[in-house]
Amino acid sequence: MATDKPGAIVAQGAPSSLAVTAPAMAILLVLLGAVFLPEHVIQGSRGEFLLLTLFLGGGAAWLSGRAIASTWRPYRQAVLYSLLLACVVRFFHFALFEEELLSLGYFIVEAIFLLAIATLGFRAERAAQMATRYGWLYRQAGPFGWLAGERSPADAP
């Protein structure tokens, strides 16, 4: 289980850990790049990017990250599934909008974005799991973290 290893980057429960801040920064950079430098981030139009990469790909990445965490699988599966999902999103760009299929630069941008979304989905589910299943040891600290210590009476449902 990923939470047994204290050195694992995703196992750290602090809401400000690198496993939360790095994906959030990656998402922010991709979105800022799509707005201010679209020729480096988006191959087609902004609408195509918004529909396929952000909504469909991002939603699938969030749900796959949560599904992996809910079955207590290791984080490395989220990485693998995000890369496969980036291949699918790239293919959809090719099949629906006649964009280049084997474009390494755009694939890397989509893979980074989808991995960041999957990581946050993984962390959100893992934080809820740690707080509910191990409530005597941990309490939830924000949507993506947990801290050692019992819940206060104000946190009780």
Number of C-alpha atoms within 10 A of each C-alpha: 9 17 16 9 11 11 10 12 15 23 21 22 25 19 19 14 15 13 22 22 14 15 20 16 12 18 20 13 14 20 17 13 16 17 13 11 12 17 13 13 22 22 17 15 11 13 11 15 21 16 12 17 26 21 12 13 26 25 17 18 30 23 17 22 31 22 17 21 24 14 9 16 14 16 21 12 14 26 19 12 18 29 20 14 22 26 18 13 24 24 18 16 20 14 12 10 13 11 15 15 16 12 11 11 13 19 19 15 21 27 23 20 27 33 27 28 27 30 28 25 25 27 27 22 22 28 26 21 18 21 22 14 10 13 16 13 15 21 23 26 17 14 15 23 26 24 19 17 13 15 16 8 7 6 9 6 4
